[in-house]
Amino acid sequence: MAGHGPLRALDERLGRAVADGGLPAGPAGFFADLGNTAVALPVLSAVLVWAVWRGRREARHRAADGGAPPRWWLPPLAAGLTAAAVPALVVPLKLWLARPGPPQMAGAVHEGFYPSGHGATAAVLYGLAALLLFRGRRRTADRRPVVPAVAAAVVLLNAGVGTGLVRRGYHWPLDVLGSWCLAGVLLAVWCAVCDRWSGGRRTVGTQGRPAGLPQTPEGRPAGLP
């Protein structure tokens, strides 16, 4: 266990090695600050606005084509609730585990450092932003060049945040790892909820054809043999 178990000594040795490493303090502090809510929340908010706009437009198009509009509002709403769940889960865990922080944080007003709030904020909020972008573009023909680039950027960004937190002495490595595990659970729940309840299905006519599909003079749907 990170707080009092056998991994604690190894974790703290690794943390001191990273803190004493060659990564400059300036870039490390910059990446650590990317885990601040004041930085990550505006990024997610901008993507939420885009997701709402795109979802409403797609719903209008599907309704015009005779399909049942999807619950376009569910992914952004669930993303907002997931982001709000981060402090609601992290703060009680910090108080419960009460793990001491690195020596540089000896004067901190709180004792709970596991899991890392900055690490969880970065992983969840930037992860949600990427997932919303994936979901909005997955039906477009140009999604393939974009998805790997965004995924790689999110992974590298979170690796930078975690390394910066440890390098500046704000957290131990397992604090960051624990926040990533928590983020993985929250993002998986978001994906499951959206995949289960947000998709709309096309209505089907009485003859087994999609509603609104034109028919040939013989009564068959156009385009079918």
Biotite code that builds the C-alpha atoms (Angstrom):
import biotite.structure as struc

atoms = struc.array([
    struc.Atom([0.000, 0.000, 0.000], chain_id="A", res_id=1, res_name="MET", atom_name="CA", element="C"),
    struc.Atom([1.307, 3.465, -0.878], chain_id="A", res_id=2, res_name="ALA", atom_name="CA", element="C"),
    struc.Atom([0.650, 4.959, 2.551], chain_id="A", res_id=3, res_name="GLY", atom_name="CA", element="C"),
    struc.Atom([2.123, 2.391, 4.945], chain_id="A", res_id=4, res_name="HIS", atom_name="CA", element="C"),
    struc.Atom([2.911, -0.809, 3.070], chain_id="A", res_id=5, res_name="GLY", atom_name="CA", element="C"),
    struc.Atom([6.106, -2.371, 1.737], chain_id="A", res_id=6, res_name="PRO", atom_name="CA", element="C"),
    struc.Atom([6.036, -0.306, -1.448], chain_id="A", res_id=7, res_name="LEU", atom_name="CA", element="C"),
    struc.Atom([6.380, 2.951, 0.446], chain_id="A", res_id=8, res_name="ARG", atom_name="CA", element="C"),
    struc.Atom([10.164, 2.795, 0.946], chain_id="A", res_id=9, res_name="ALA", atom_name="CA", element="C"),
    struc.Atom([10.781, 1.852, -2.686], chain_id="A", res_id=10, res_name="LEU", atom_name="CA", element="C"),
    struc.Atom([8.389, 4.534, -3.861], chain_id="A", res_id=11, res_name="ASP", atom_name="CA", element="C"),
    struc.Atom([10.105, 7.211, -1.809], chain_id="A", res_id=12, res_name="GLU", atom_name="CA", element="C"),
    struc.Atom([13.556, 6.174, -3.048], chain_id="A", res_id=13, res_name="ARG", atom_name="CA", element="C"),
    struc.Atom([12.305, 6.460, -6.614], chain_id="A", res_id=14, res_name="LEU", atom_name="CA", element="C"),
    struc.Atom([10.733, 9.822, -5.857], chain_id="A", res_id=15, res_name="GLY", atom_name="CA", element="C"),
    struc.Atom([13.977, 11.188, -4.426], chain_id="A", res_id=16, res_name="ARG", atom_name="CA", element="C"),
    struc.Atom([15.870, 9.909, -7.449], chain_id="A", res_id=17, res_name="ALA", atom_name="CA", element="C"),
    struc.Atom([13.495, 11.722, -9.817], chain_id="A", res_id=18, res_name="VAL", atom_name="CA", element="C"),
    struc.Atom([13.579, 14.889, -7.693], chain_id="A", res_id=19, res_name="ALA", atom_name="CA", element="C"),
    struc.Atom([17.377, 14.868, -7.797], chain_id="A", res_id=20, res_name="ASP", atom_name="CA", element="C"),
    struc.Atom([17.478, 14.046, -11.488], chain_id="A", res_id=21, res_name="GLY", atom_name="CA", element="C"),
    struc.Atom([18.517, 16.193, -14.386], chain_id="A", res_id=22, res_name="GLY", atom_name="CA", element="C"),
    struc.Atom([15.069, 17.486, -15.418], chain_id="A", res_id=23, res_name="LEU", atom_name="CA", element="C"),
    struc.Atom([15.168, 21.300, -15.136], chain_id="A", res_id=24, res_name="PRO", atom_name="CA", element="C"),
    struc.Atom([12.902, 22.728, -12.474], chain_id="A", res_id=25, res_name="ALA", atom_name="CA", element="C"),
    struc.Atom([11.314, 25.260, -14.838], chain_id="A", res_id=26, res_name="GLY", atom_name="CA", element="C"),
    struc.Atom([9.843, 22.781, -17.370], chain_id="A", res_id=27, res_name="PRO", atom_name="CA", element="C"),
    struc.Atom([8.927, 20.429, -14.519], chain_id="A", res_id=28, res_name="ALA", atom_name="CA", element="C"),
    struc.Atom([6.959, 23.191, -12.817], chain_id="A", res_id=29, res_name="GLY", atom_name="CA", element="C"),
    struc.Atom([5.247, 24.091, -16.086], chain_id="A", res_id=30, res_name="PHE", atom_name="CA", element="C"),
    struc.Atom([4.023, 20.535, -16.624], chain_id="A", res_id=31, res_name="PHE", atom_name="CA", element="C"),
    struc.Atom([3.000, 20.173, -12.984], chain_id="A", res_id=32, res_name="ALA", atom_name="CA", element="C"),
    struc.Atom([0.888, 23.324, -13.316], chain_id="A", res_id=33, res_name="ASP", atom_name="CA", element="C"),
    struc.Atom([-1.012, 21.758, -16.212], chain_id="A", res_id=34, res_name="LEU", atom_name="CA", element="C"),
    struc.Atom([-2.734, 19.655, -13.564], chain_id="A", res_id=35, res_name="GLY", atom_name="CA", element="C"),
    struc.Atom([-4.289, 22.736, -11.993], chain_id="A", res_id=36, res_name="ASN", atom_name="CA", element="C"),
    struc.Atom([-8.043, 22.999, -12.355], chain_id="A", res_id=37, res_name="THR", atom_name="CA", element="C"),
    struc.Atom([-7.565, 26.597, -13.526], chain_id="A", res_id=38, res_name="ALA", atom_name="CA", element="C"),
    struc.Atom([-5.705, 25.240, -16.572], chain_id="A", res_id=39, res_name="VAL", atom_name="CA", element="C"),
    struc.Atom([-7.446, 21.937, -17.315], chain_id="A", res_id=40, res_name="ALA", atom_name="CA", element="C"),
    struc.Atom([-11.034, 23.059, -16.752], chain_id="A", res_id=41, res_name="LEU", atom_name="CA", element="C"),
    struc.Atom([-11.054, 25.767, -19.480], chain_id="A", res_id=42, res_name="PRO", atom_name="CA", element="C"),
    struc.Atom([-9.672, 23.193, -21.945], chain_id="A", res_id=43, res_name="VAL", atom_name="CA", element="C"),
    struc.Atom([-12.463, 20.750, -21.130], chain_id="A", res_id=44, res_name="LEU", atom_name="CA", element="C"),
    struc.Atom([-15.059, 23.546, -21.168], chain_id="A", res_id=45, res_name="SER", atom_name="CA", element="C"),
    struc.Atom([-14.068, 24.570, -24.695], chain_id="A", res_id=46, res_name="ALA", atom_name="CA", element="C"),
    struc.Atom([-14.397, 20.967, -25.889], chain_id="A", res_id=47, res_name="VAL", atom_name="CA", element="C"),
    struc.Atom([-17.771, 20.658, -24.121], chain_id="A", res_id=48, res_name="LEU", atom_name="CA", element="C"),
    struc.Atom([-19.062, 23.695, -26.025], chain_id="A", res_id=49, res_name="VAL", atom_name="CA", element="C"),
    struc.Atom([-17.855, 22.134, -29.279], chain_id="A", res_id=50, res_name="TRP", atom_name="CA", element="C"),
    struc.Atom([-19.445, 18.773, -28.379], chain_id="A", res_id=51, res_name="ALA", atom_name="CA", element="C"),
    struc.Atom([-22.809, 20.423, -27.636], chain_id="A", res_id=52, res_name="VAL", atom_name="CA", element="C"),
    struc.Atom([-22.725, 22.324, -30.922], chain_id="A", res_id=53, res_name="TRP", atom_name="CA", element="C"),
    struc.Atom([-21.759, 19.259, -32.938], chain_id="A", res_id=54, res_name="ARG", atom_name="CA", element="C"),
    struc.Atom([-24.243, 17.009, -31.144], chain_id="A", res_id=55, res_name="GLY", atom_name="CA", element="C"),
    struc.Atom([-27.157, 19.336, -31.806], chain_id="A", res_id=56, res_name="ARG", atom_name="CA", element="C"),
    struc.Atom([-26.209, 19.645, -35.460], chain_id="A", res_id=57, res_name="ARG", atom_name="CA", element="C"),
    struc.Atom([-25.928, 15.880, -35.886], chain_id="A", res_id=58, res_name="GLU", atom_name="CA", element="C"),
    struc.Atom([-29.266, 15.346, -34.141], chain_id="A", res_id=59, res_name="ALA", atom_name="CA", element="C"),
    struc.Atom([-30.981, 17.786, -36.527], chain_id="A", res_id=60, res_name="ARG", atom_name="CA", element="C"),
    struc.Atom([-29.492, 16.022, -39.538], chain_id="A", res_id=61, res_name="HIS", atom_name="CA", element="C"),
    struc.Atom([-30.528, 12.589, -38.333], chain_id="A", res_id=62, res_name="ARG", atom_name="CA", element="C"),
    struc.Atom([-34.045, 13.806, -37.585], chain_id="A", res_id=63, res_name="ALA", atom_name="CA", element="C"),
    struc.Atom([-34.287, 15.295, -41.080], chain_id="A", res_id=64, res_name="ALA", atom_name="CA", element="C"),
    struc.Atom([-33.212, 11.943, -42.569], chain_id="A", res_id=65, res_name="ASP", atom_name="CA", element="C"),
    struc.Atom([-35.952, 10.094, -40.703], chain_id="A", res_id=66, res_name="GLY", atom_name="CA", element="C"),
    struc.Atom([-33.745, 8.669, -37.966], chain_id="A", res_id=67, res_name="GLY", atom_name="CA", element="C"),
    struc.Atom([-34.280, 8.815, -34.239], chain_id="A", res_id=68, res_name="ALA", atom_name="CA", element="C"),
    struc.Atom([-32.036, 11.574, -32.883], chain_id="A", res_id=69, res_name="PRO", atom_name="CA", element="C"),
    struc.Atom([-29.416, 10.390, -30.390], chain_id="A", res_id=70, res_name="PRO", atom_name="CA", element="C"),
    struc.Atom([-29.172, 11.698, -26.867], chain_id="A", res_id=71, res_name="ARG", atom_name="CA", element="C"),
    struc.Atom([-26.555, 14.197, -28.017], chain_id="A", res_id=72, res_name="TRP", atom_name="CA", element="C"),
    struc.Atom([-26.578, 15.910, -24.634], chain_id="A", res_id=73, res_name="TRP", atom_name="CA", element="C"),
    struc.Atom([-25.528, 12.819, -22.678], chain_id="A", res_id=74, res_name="LEU", atom_name="CA", element="C"),
    struc.Atom([-21.755, 12.726, -23.448], chain_id="A", res_id=75, res_name="PRO", atom_name="CA", element="C"),
    struc.Atom([-21.094, 16.376, -22.511], chain_id="A", res_id=76, res_name="PRO", atom_name="CA", element="C"),
    struc.Atom([-23.363, 16.132, -19.474], chain_id="A", res_id=77, res_name="LEU", atom_name="CA", element="C"),
    struc.Atom([-21.661, 12.940, -18.324], chain_id="A", res_id=78, res_name="ALA", atom_name="CA", element="C"),
    struc.Atom([-18.285, 14.570, -18.922], chain_id="A", res_id=79, res_name="ALA", atom_name="CA", element="C"),
    struc.Atom([-19.202, 17.470, -16.649], chain_id="A", res_id=80, res_name="GLY", atom_name="CA", element="C"),
    struc.Atom([-20.381, 15.108, -13.925], chain_id="A", res_id=81, res_name="LEU", atom_name="CA", element="C"),
    struc.Atom([-17.244, 12.992, -14.281], chain_id="A", res_id=82, res_name="THR", atom_name="CA", element="C"),
    struc.Atom([-15.050, 16.067, -13.908], chain_id="A", res_id=83, res_name="ALA", atom_name="CA", element="C"),
    struc.Atom([-16.985, 17.045, -10.773], chain_id="A", res_id=84, res_name="ALA", atom_name="CA", element="C"),
    struc.Atom([-16.453, 13.546, -9.375], chain_id="A", res_id=85, res_name="ALA", atom_name="CA", element="C"),
    struc.Atom([-12.666, 14.029, -9.277], chain_id="A", res_id=86, res_name="VAL", atom_name="CA", element="C"),
    struc.Atom([-12.500, 16.229, -6.151], chain_id="A", res_id=87, res_name="PRO", atom_name="CA", element="C"),
    struc.Atom([-15.472, 14.388, -4.655], chain_id="A", res_id=88, res_name="ALA", atom_name="CA", element="C"),
    struc.Atom([-13.406, 11.174, -4.718], chain_id="A", res_id=89, res_name="LEU", atom_name="CA", element="C"),
    struc.Atom([-9.851, 12.455, -4.309], chain_id="A", res_id=90, res_name="VAL", atom_name="CA", element="C"),
    struc.Atom([-10.399, 14.574, -1.192], chain_id="A", res_id=91, res_name="VAL", atom_name="CA", element="C"),
    struc.Atom([-11.959, 11.771, 0.933], chain_id="A", res_id=92, res_name="PRO", atom_name="CA", element="C"),
    struc.Atom([-9.253, 9.351, -0.219], chain_id="A", res_id=93, res_name="LEU", atom_name="CA", element="C"),
    struc.Atom([-6.542, 11.807, 0.786], chain_id="A", res_id=94, res_name="LYS", atom_name="CA", element="C"),
    struc.Atom([-8.068, 12.260, 4.229], chain_id="A", res_id=95, res_name="LEU", atom_name="CA", element="C"),
    struc.Atom([-8.610, 8.540, 4.701], chain_id="A", res_id=96, res_name="TRP", atom_name="CA", element="C"),
    struc.Atom([-5.114, 7.414, 3.669], chain_id="A", res_id=97, res_name="LEU", atom_name="CA", element="C"),
    struc.Atom([-3.337, 10.467, 5.119], chain_id="A", res_id=98, res_name="ALA", atom_name="CA", element="C"),
    struc.Atom([-0.059, 9.694, 3.417], chain_id="A", res_id=99, res_name="ARG", atom_name="CA", element="C"),
    struc.Atom([2.735, 12.157, 4.237], chain_id="A", res_id=100, res_name="PRO", atom_name="CA", element="C"),
    struc.Atom([4.156, 14.089, 1.335], chain_id="A", res_id=101, res_name="GLY", atom_name="CA", element="C"),
    struc.Atom([7.749, 14.553, 0.193], chain_id="A", res_id=102, res_name="PRO", atom_name="CA", element="C"),
    struc.Atom([10.128, 16.597, 2.371], chain_id="A", res_id=103, res_name="PRO", atom_name="CA", element="C"),
    struc.Atom([9.536, 19.692, 0.222], chain_id="A", res_id=104, res_name="GLN", atom_name="CA", element="C"),
    struc.Atom([5.870, 19.602, 1.272], chain_id="A", res_id=105, res_name="MET", atom_name="CA", element="C"),
    struc.Atom([6.531, 19.338, 5.007], chain_id="A", res_id=106, res_name="ALA", atom_name="CA", element="C"),
    struc.Atom([4.872, 22.709, 5.592], chain_id="A", res_id=107, res_name="GLY", atom_name="CA", element="C"),
    struc.Atom([1.713, 21.851, 3.637], chain_id="A", res_id=108, res_name="ALA", atom_name="CA", element="C"),
    struc.Atom([-1.555, 22.444, 5.467], chain_id="A", res_id=109, res_name="VAL", atom_name="CA", element="C"),
    struc.Atom([-2.890, 18.990, 4.635], chain_id="A", res_id=110, res_name="HIS", atom_name="CA", element="C"),
    struc.Atom([-1.383, 15.555, 5.174], chain_id="A", res_id=111, res_name="GLU", atom_name="CA", element="C"),
    struc.Atom([-3.100, 13.566, 2.462], chain_id="A", res_id=112, res_name="GLY", atom_name="CA", element="C"),
    struc.Atom([-1.026, 13.215, -0.684], chain_id="A", res_id=113, res_name="PHE", atom_name="CA", element="C"),
    struc.Atom([-2.406, 9.971, -2.112], chain_id="A", res_id=114, res_name="TYR", atom_name="CA", element="C"),
    struc.Atom([-3.798, 10.062, -4.738], chain_id="A", res_id=115, res_name="PRO", atom_name="CA", element="C"),
    struc.Atom([-2.520, 13.160, -6.493], chain_id="A", res_id=116, res_name="SER", atom_name="CA", element="C"),
    struc.Atom([-5.275, 15.676, -7.132], chain_id="A", res_id=117, res_name="GLY", atom_name="CA", element="C"),
    struc.Atom([-3.279, 17.345, -9.890], chain_id="A", res_id=118, res_name="HIS", atom_name="CA", element="C"),
    struc.Atom([-2.571, 13.991, -11.518], chain_id="A", res_id=119, res_name="GLY", atom_name="CA", element="C"),
    struc.Atom([-6.235, 12.966, -11.390], chain_id="A", res_id=120, res_name="ALA", atom_name="CA", element="C"),
    struc.Atom([-7.394, 16.348, -12.687], chain_id="A", res_id=121, res_name="THR", atom_name="CA", element="C"),
    struc.Atom([-5.059, 16.215, -15.664], chain_id="A", res_id=122, res_name="ALA", atom_name="CA", element="C"),
    struc.Atom([-5.801, 12.581, -16.520], chain_id="A", res_id=123, res_name="ALA", atom_name="CA", element="C"),
    struc.Atom([-9.587, 12.903, -16.255], chain_id="A", res_id=124, res_name="VAL", atom_name="CA", element="C"),
    struc.Atom([-10.175, 16.363, -17.735], chain_id="A", res_id=125, res_name="LEU", atom_name="CA", element="C"),
    struc.Atom([-7.745, 16.069, -20.632], chain_id="A", res_id=126, res_name="TYR", atom_name="CA", element="C"),
    struc.Atom([-8.852, 12.478, -21.144], chain_id="A", res_id=127, res_name="GLY", atom_name="CA", element="C"),
    struc.Atom([-12.493, 13.539, -21.339], chain_id="A", res_id=128, res_name="LEU", atom_name="CA", element="C"),
    struc.Atom([-11.616, 16.266, -23.817], chain_id="A", res_id=129, res_name="ALA", atom_name="CA", element="C"),
    struc.Atom([-9.860, 13.726, -26.036], chain_id="A", res_id=130, res_name="ALA", atom_name="CA", element="C"),
    struc.Atom([-12.711, 11.208, -25.783], chain_id="A", res_id=131, res_name="LEU", atom_name="CA", element="C"),
    struc.Atom([-15.272, 13.851, -26.700], chain_id="A", res_id=132, res_name="LEU", atom_name="CA", element="C"),
    struc.Atom([-13.180, 14.761, -29.741], chain_id="A", res_id=133, res_name="LEU", atom_name="CA", element="C"),
    struc.Atom([-12.931, 11.087, -30.725], chain_id="A", res_id=134, res_name="PHE", atom_name="CA", element="C"),
    struc.Atom([-16.666, 10.595, -30.321], chain_id="A", res_id=135, res_name="ARG", atom_name="CA", element="C"),
    struc.Atom([-17.482, 13.664, -32.369], chain_id="A", res_id=136, res_name="GLY", atom_name="CA", element="C"),
    struc.Atom([-15.151, 12.754, -35.225], chain_id="A", res_id=137, res_name="ARG", atom_name="CA", element="C"),
    struc.Atom([-15.478, 8.974, -35.352], chain_id="A", res_id=138, res_name="ARG", atom_name="CA", element="C"),
    struc.Atom([-17.945, 9.084, -38.253], chain_id="A", res_id=139, res_name="ARG", atom_name="CA", element="C"),
    struc.Atom([-15.843, 11.449, -40.352], chain_id="A", res_id=140, res_name="THR", atom_name="CA", element="C"),
    struc.Atom([-13.475, 10.288, -43.048], chain_id="A", res_id=141, res_name="ALA", atom_name="CA", element="C"),
    struc.Atom([-10.559, 12.306, -41.687], chain_id="A", res_id=142, res_name="ASP", atom_name="CA", element="C"),
    struc.Atom([-10.605, 10.853, -38.173], chain_id="A", res_id=143, res_name="ARG", atom_name="CA", element="C"),
    struc.Atom([-7.675, 8.481, -38.644], chain_id="A", res_id=144, res_name="ARG", atom_name="CA", element="C"),
    struc.Atom([-4.882, 11.086, -38.804], chain_id="A", res_id=145, res_name="PRO", atom_name="CA", element="C"),
    struc.Atom([-6.348, 12.983, -35.843], chain_id="A", res_id=146, res_name="VAL", atom_name="CA", element="C"),
    struc.Atom([-7.071, 10.241, -33.312], chain_id="A", res_id=147, res_name="VAL", atom_name="CA", element="C"),
    struc.Atom([-3.501, 8.900, -32.893], chain_id="A", res_id=148, res_name="PRO", atom_name="CA", element="C"),
    struc.Atom([-2.108, 12.420, -32.624], chain_id="A", res_id=149, res_name="ALA", atom_name="CA", element="C"),
    struc.Atom([-4.588, 13.475, -29.934], chain_id="A", res_id=150, res_name="VAL", atom_name="CA", element="C"),
    struc.Atom([-4.148, 10.213, -28.018], chain_id="A", res_id=151, res_name="ALA", atom_name="CA", element="C"),
    struc.Atom([-0.365, 10.555, -28.078], chain_id="A", res_id=152, res_name="ALA", atom_name="CA", element="C"),
    struc.Atom([-0.604, 14.187, -26.975], chain_id="A", res_id=153, res_name="ALA", atom_name="CA", element="C"),
    struc.Atom([-2.809, 13.277, -23.988], chain_id="A", res_id=154, res_name="VAL", atom_name="CA", element="C"),
    struc.Atom([-0.508, 10.428, -22.930], chain_id="A", res_id=155, res_name="VAL", atom_name="CA", element="C"),
    struc.Atom([2.613, 12.586, -23.204], chain_id="A", res_id=156, res_name="LEU", atom_name="CA", element="C"),
    struc.Atom([0.920, 15.486, -21.424], chain_id="A", res_id=157, res_name="LEU", atom_name="CA", element="C"),
    struc.Atom([-0.068, 13.312, -18.468], chain_id="A", res_id=158, res_name="ASN", atom_name="CA", element="C"),
    struc.Atom([3.375, 11.748, -18.353], chain_id="A", res_id=159, res_name="ALA", atom_name="CA", element="C"),
    struc.Atom([4.799, 15.271, -18.203], chain_id="A", res_id=160, res_name="GLY", atom_name="CA", element="C"),
    struc.Atom([2.382, 16.267, -15.441], chain_id="A", res_id=161, res_name="VAL", atom_name="CA", element="C"),
    struc.Atom([3.263, 13.212, -13.361], chain_id="A", res_id=162, res_name="GLY", atom_name="CA", element="C"),
    struc.Atom([6.988, 13.646, -13.858], chain_id="A", res_id=163, res_name="THR", atom_name="CA", element="C"),
    struc.Atom([6.748, 17.340, -13.024], chain_id="A", res_id=164, res_name="GLY", atom_name="CA", element="C"),
    struc.Atom([4.830, 16.655, -9.821], chain_id="A", res_id=165, res_name="LEU", atom_name="CA", element="C"),
    struc.Atom([7.481, 14.207, -8.650], chain_id="A", res_id=166, res_name="VAL", atom_name="CA", element="C"),
    struc.Atom([10.427, 16.312, -9.846], chain_id="A", res_id=167, res_name="ARG", atom_name="CA", element="C"),
    struc.Atom([9.210, 19.405, -7.979], chain_id="A", res_id=168, res_name="ARG", atom_name="CA", element="C"),
    struc.Atom([8.630, 17.363, -4.839], chain_id="A", res_id=169, res_name="GLY", atom_name="CA", element="C"),
    struc.Atom([4.870, 17.812, -4.770], chain_id="A", res_id=170, res_name="TYR", atom_name="CA", element="C"),
    struc.Atom([4.079, 14.078, -4.788], chain_id="A", res_id=171, res_name="HIS", atom_name="CA", element="C"),
    struc.Atom([5.590, 10.624, -4.617], chain_id="A", res_id=172, res_name="TRP", atom_name="CA", element="C"),
    struc.Atom([5.428, 8.461, -7.779], chain_id="A", res_id=173, res_name="PRO", atom_name="CA", element="C"),
    struc.Atom([2.709, 6.195, -6.368], chain_id="A", res_id=174, res_name="LEU", atom_name="CA", element="C"),
    struc.Atom([0.569, 9.242, -5.634], chain_id="A", res_id=175, res_name="ASP", atom_name="CA", element="C"),
    struc.Atom([0.562, 9.917, -9.359], chain_id="A", res_id=176, res_name="VAL", atom_name="CA", element="C"),
    struc.Atom([0.064, 6.269, -10.295], chain_id="A", res_id=177, res_name="LEU", atom_name="CA", element="C"),
    struc.Atom([-2.912, 6.049, -7.946], chain_id="A", res_id=178, res_name="GLY", atom_name="CA", element="C"),
    struc.Atom([-4.475, 9.108, -9.572], chain_id="A", res_id=179, res_name="SER", atom_name="CA", element="C"),
    struc.Atom([-4.065, 7.526, -13.000], chain_id="A", res_id=180, res_name="TRP", atom_name="CA", element="C"),
    struc.Atom([-5.805, 4.350, -11.811], chain_id="A", res_id=181, res_name="CYS", atom_name="CA", element="C"),
    struc.Atom([-8.698, 6.415, -10.463], chain_id="A", res_id=182, res_name="LEU", atom_name="CA", element="C"),
    struc.Atom([-8.854, 8.334, -13.741], chain_id="A", res_id=183, res_name="ALA", atom_name="CA", element="C"),
    struc.Atom([-8.960, 5.092, -15.699], chain_id="A", res_id=184, res_name="GLY", atom_name="CA", element="C"),
    struc.Atom([-12.019, 3.941, -13.748], chain_id="A", res_id=185, res_name="VAL", atom_name="CA", element="C"),
    struc.Atom([-13.829, 7.263, -14.216], chain_id="A", res_id=186, res_name="LEU", atom_name="CA", element="C"),
    struc.Atom([-13.091, 7.400, -17.944], chain_id="A", res_id=187, res_name="LEU", atom_name="CA", element="C"),
    struc.Atom([-14.182, 3.778, -18.387], chain_id="A", res_id=188, res_name="ALA", atom_name="CA", element="C"),
    struc.Atom([-17.485, 4.525, -16.646], chain_id="A", res_id=189, res_name="VAL", atom_name="CA", element="C"),
    struc.Atom([-17.994, 7.561, -18.897], chain_id="A", res_id=190, res_name="TRP", atom_name="CA", element="C"),
    struc.Atom([-17.395, 5.457, -22.009], chain_id="A", res_id=191, res_name="CYS", atom_name="CA", element="C"),
    struc.Atom([-19.764, 2.734, -20.809], chain_id="A", res_id=192, res_name="ALA", atom_name="CA", element="C"),
    struc.Atom([-22.544, 5.210, -20.037], chain_id="A", res_id=193, res_name="VAL", atom_name="CA", element="C"),
    struc.Atom([-22.208, 6.993, -23.376], chain_id="A", res_id=194, res_name="CYS", atom_name="CA", element="C"),
    struc.Atom([-22.004, 3.792, -25.411], chain_id="A", res_id=195, res_name="ASP", atom_name="CA", element="C"),
    struc.Atom([-25.016, 2.339, -23.633], chain_id="A", res_id=196, res_name="ARG", atom_name="CA", element="C"),
    struc.Atom([-27.431, 5.259, -23.594], chain_id="A", res_id=197, res_name="TRP", atom_name="CA", element="C"),
    struc.Atom([-26.406, 8.063, -25.944], chain_id="A", res_id=198, res_name="SER", atom_name="CA", element="C"),
    struc.Atom([-26.781, 6.458, -29.397], chain_id="A", res_id=199, res_name="GLY", atom_name="CA", element="C"),
    struc.Atom([-29.947, 6.870, -31.431], chain_id="A", res_id=200, res_name="GLY", atom_name="CA", element="C"),
    struc.Atom([-31.321, 4.236, -33.768], chain_id="A", res_id=201, res_name="ARG", atom_name="CA", element="C"),
    struc.Atom([-32.954, 4.751, -37.125], chain_id="A", res_id=202, res_name="ARG", atom_name="CA", element="C"),
    struc.Atom([-36.668, 4.082, -37.338], chain_id="A", res_id=203, res_name="THR", atom_name="CA", element="C"),
    struc.Atom([-37.765, 1.168, -39.508], chain_id="A", res_id=204, res_name="VAL", atom_name="CA", element="C"),
    struc.Atom([-40.779, 1.164, -41.748], chain_id="A", res_id=205, res_name="GLY", atom_name="CA", element="C"),
    struc.Atom([-43.460, -1.512, -41.886], chain_id="A", res_id=206, res_name="THR", atom_name="CA", element="C"),
    struc.Atom([-41.721, -3.322, -44.762], chain_id="A", res_id=207, res_name="GLN", atom_name="CA", element="C"),
    struc.Atom([-38.360, -3.555, -42.946], chain_id="A", res_id=208, res_name="GLY", atom_name="CA", element="C"),
    struc.Atom([-36.762, -0.572, -44.664], chain_id="A", res_id=209, res_name="ARG", atom_name="CA", element="C"),
    struc.Atom([-35.431, 2.594, -43.028], chain_id="A", res_id=210, res_name="PRO", atom_name="CA", element="C"),
    struc.Atom([-38.126, 5.234, -42.859], chain_id="A", res_id=211, res_name="ALA", atom_name="CA", element="C"),
    struc.Atom([-37.869, 7.813, -45.588], chain_id="A", res_id=212, res_name="GLY", atom_name="CA", element="C"),
    struc.Atom([-35.993, 5.536, -48.079], chain_id="A", res_id=213, res_name="LEU", atom_name="CA", element="C"),
    struc.Atom([-37.468, 5.983, -51.570], chain_id="A", res_id=214, res_name="PRO", atom_name="CA", element="C"),
    struc.Atom([-39.080, 3.005, -53.300], chain_id="A", res_id=215, res_name="GLN", atom_name="CA", element="C"),
    struc.Atom([-39.040, 1.752, -56.872], chain_id="A", res_id=216, res_name="THR", atom_name="CA", element="C"),
    struc.Atom([-42.302, 1.448, -58.865], chain_id="A", res_id=217, res_name="PRO", atom_name="CA", element="C"),
    struc.Atom([-42.318, -2.267, -57.948], chain_id="A", res_id=218, res_name="GLU", atom_name="CA", element="C"),
    struc.Atom([-42.522, -1.382, -54.257], chain_id="A", res_id=219, res_name="GLY", atom_name="CA", element="C"),
    struc.Atom([-38.928, -2.274, -53.338], chain_id="A", res_id=220, res_name="ARG", atom_name="CA", element="C"),
    struc.Atom([-36.640, 0.147, -51.539], chain_id="A", res_id=221, res_name="PRO", atom_name="CA", element="C"),
    struc.Atom([-34.515, 2.055, -54.014], chain_id="A", res_id=222, res_name="ALA", atom_name="CA", element="C"),
    struc.Atom([-31.009, 0.717, -54.399], chain_id="A", res_id=223, res_name="GLY", atom_name="CA", element="C"),
    struc.Atom([-31.959, -2.882, -53.436], chain_id="A", res_id=224, res_name="LEU", atom_name="CA", element="C"),
    struc.Atom([-32.200, -5.753, -55.946], chain_id="A", res_id=225, res_name="PRO", atom_name="CA", element="C"),
])
